[in-house]
């Protein structure tokens, strides 16, 4: 159904700039602040400081303190304000400084934002985008490294998105801001300063400094709910997202397995058509993500593949994930599912 750049609304005459994911996200917010007066950006340290990762650097100077502003240290307050803004016509882009901090706002997200349209019989919506840096990459330990996507993918009324590269990050963020649903927009910290090359089971540098990507300077969107086939193949389907897209590609190269790597991009709603078509073609499936194994989002992916592709499977479905422990500080790279673990799973499914 999709290769990496299909179904993208883009001005083909647009100029491009080499950007990291941080710069691409900033460009998306810049474009939308310029394009739509109803867009506002706020969160802890988002205004004057430009965000803890500098994603919003310079935006307050350009658009003023009424459009880009700081919020108190209250995640429930940040999300509650965003729900009210969305209900009354604004399009808030709120940042939760780390995904690990979102738990106090669970009630506002699940009971208010996700259900507002249902509860009001369609009279109100909550078109807000919650940006959250997630996953490892900065040796942040158990309170700055969690992958919390499974907490929200099961909530009816929410969209959950996770880009893996600067191009998609900008296009998906613009599409999320324009969408009338509340969107959980998860940003893998390991990819912020450049696409992670996936080759390492141990760190080369604390931050990935690999080449950035060419990103259009102006407005474009990458459609929500559409996966991307980042590596075509015929032997096995790898379902993954975020940082582990790169790990999966490298594992396929190093093992010689002709794996088809699918970057889900939108975790929910899910592009089930692309998944089913690929698994029926290859007959094998490996699911890879950084989050914990038990009740992780991969469990839902395994269930869906089993339900829709059972008679086409040539081997048991494999999962390669983080361990069922708090995210460790010193042993971050022992926790992270690197290419050796993914490669071993690819070999196992090919041996059956």
Secondary structure, 3 states (H helix, E strand, C coil): CCECCCCEEECCCCCEEEECHHHHHHHHHHHHHHHCCCEEEEECCCCCCCCCCCCCCCHHHHHCCCCEEECCCCHHHHHHHHHHHHHCCCEEEEEECCHHHHHHHHHHHHHHHCCHHHHCCCCCCCCCEEEEEECCCCCCHHHCCCCCHHHHHCCCCEEEEEECCHHHHHHHHHHHHHCCCEEEEEEEHHHCCCCCCCCCCCCCCCCCCCCCEEEECCCEEECCCCCEEEECCCCEEEEECCCHHHHHHHHHHHHCCCEEEEECCEEECCCHHHHHHHHHHHCCEEEEEEEECCCCHHHHHHHHHHHHHHHHCCCCCEEEEECCCCCCCCCHHHHCCCHHHHHHHHHHHHHC
